[in-house]
């Protein structure tokens, strides 16, 4: 179980490469407008799309797929990052030789570094976001201050045609969740500075390295119990990461998407309770360790750790679902609003997240292996030391 949740360099790279459609970017080109550039070459990664894109958050979960999607269509992609080189090196394989440019040691508080990162780009994609506040970074720093300065710098540059900014489907300036409030205020700041920006508000995104399925699995298998807020009645509309990446490429092909907001939700509306039941069934776990709790009780349980997290460096195995702020998110539905723009307008058909490839990473996390089935049925024949090590529950 631990390798999926661990983000070490080798494991992270292999997981990303397993889930990505590895076909990528371009050759040398003039930096012309993406609206007027003519495609050259045989198609695919060895063509020239006319696009040079800077993707902030490129080595993150969603950012990696967006880099791959842009590169496979013949685009040059600049990837600023602040992690170790090993954690970003998998991006190099997504494009033709020289077409993926890595810029290490990014400091999003440094305007000069931001200007350098976008200096030759006509497209900017901002995937930078956070789920947990730390002693060094607050939601305001990442969701409001940085997008506002990025949009202002892009507008003043004179060569940036398109700016794509990632928000959240639950973003609302009146939300009780601080993360959702700052997401909404960041959207407003981006549009004020760069009115032609395209805002994406995705639902919970699933994929091999996601922060949704993986942390639900962590709760169900490696913790004492999984608290379900208010019986898990809140509705969500999760979506698959490959569809999100395709939506970005589609929006950049359509000039009419500039200045608009798109809600990216999958074809299924489910409750959190249904998501837990789906994972229990898929993982073949017969023992249900979920516990329904009122919101106030879950918040009281998580609040001490929230305070500790702001005083010390990053703690291991910290789940973004185990926070006071996430409990507030669980008290509202997170579904596509009626009449909102979405996948249909981008000509993308989203996949279900309960079957097929989107659920495949979960199947590989089955206790006892992909094909063996539920280890609980044979636990009586397994030594106690082995049961404890693999967290096999009888």
HELIX and SHEET records of a PDB file:
HELIX    1   1 UNK A    2  UNK A    5  1                                   4    
HELIX    2   2 UNK A    9  UNK A   19  1                                  11    
HELIX    3   3 UNK A   44  UNK A   46  5                                   3    
HELIX    4   4 UNK A   61  UNK A   71  1                                  11    
HELIX    5   5 UNK A   85  UNK A   88  1                                   4    
HELIX    6   6 UNK A   89  UNK A   94  5                                   6    
HELIX    7   7 UNK A  111  UNK A  117  1                                   7    
HELIX    8   8 UNK A  139  UNK A  140  1                                   2    
HELIX    9   9 UNK A  141  UNK A  145  3                                   5    
HELIX   10  10 UNK A  146  UNK A  157  1                                  12    
HELIX   11  11 UNK A  178  UNK A  193  1                                  16    
HELIX   12  12 UNK A  213  UNK A  222  1                                  10    
HELIX   13  13 UNK A  230  UNK A  232  5                                   3    
HELIX   14  14 UNK A  241  UNK A  253  1                                  13    
HELIX   15  15 UNK A  255  UNK A  257  5                                   3    
HELIX   16  16 UNK A  272  UNK A  283  1                                  12    
HELIX   17  17 UNK A  295  UNK A  309  1                                  15    
HELIX   18  18 UNK A  324  UNK A  329  1                                   6    
HELIX   19  19 UNK A  344  UNK A  346  5                                   3    
HELIX   20  20 UNK A  357  UNK A  363  1                                   7    
HELIX   21  21 UNK A  375  UNK A  381  5                                   7    
HELIX   22  22 UNK A  384  UNK A  390  1                                   7    
SHEET    1   A 7 UNK A 100  UNK A 103  0                                        
SHEET    2   A 7 UNK A  76  UNK A  80  1                                        
SHEET    3   A 7 UNK A  52  UNK A  56  1                                        
SHEET    4   A 7 UNK A 123  UNK A 126  1                                        
SHEET    5   A 7 UNK A 162  UNK A 166  1                                        
SHEET    6   A 7 UNK A 198  UNK A 202  1                                        
SHEET    7   A 7 UNK A 261  UNK A 264  1                                        
SHEET    1   B 2 UNK A 205  UNK A 206  0                                        
SHEET    2   B 2 UNK A 239  UNK A 240  1                                        
SHEET    1   C 2 UNK A 226  UNK A 229  0                                        
SHEET    2   C 2 UNK A 290  UNK A 293  1                                        
SHEET    1   D 2 UNK A 235  UNK A 236  0                                        
SHEET    2   D 2 UNK A 270  UNK A 271 -1                                        
END                                                                             
